[in-house]
Amino acid sequence: MIITYKQPLITIKLTKEEISELCIYLQKCDREGFTGINFFNAHKERERMYKWHLAETFTKVVNKLCKIQLHPRTYKTSIKFNEIELHTLSVMFKRVDCTPFMLQLQTRFIKNLVKMN
């Protein structure tokens, strides 16, 4: 069995408006995603990992948004995510309610997690 330690990054193309919406959703996930039954269960280490990777994803998205701030809202750019960040986002999609716009974006993140043999 071959274990690959350095996973290739997954590139997702987004417009400036979609990046802004993702940024708002990540803030909402940080406020609401770590409360209730998920946070108070016996898996504290897993919840810390999710919180860490959510913060890393948020930093990546905000940095990209700052770089393209002067461009029009239809400007397309790509953001590179690793598999762990996408997995954390898929967990947050289950826990935190999405706006209809975010539901449309959700498929772009999840479809990259499914790998065919």
Number of C-alpha atoms within 10 A of each C-alpha: 3 4 6 7 6 7 10 11 11 15 14 13 13 18 17 22 15 19 23 17 15 20 19 13 20 22 14 15 20 17 11 14 22 18 11 9 8 13 14 11 9 10 10 12 9 11 18 13 13 22 17 14 19 23 16 12 22 20 14 15 19 14 12 17 20 9 9 16 12 10 11 11 14 11 14 15 15 14 14 15 17 15 16 16 20 20 18 18 21 16 13 22 18 10 15 17 15 17 11 9 11 16 12 10 17 16 11 13 19 14 10 14 14 8 6 4 3
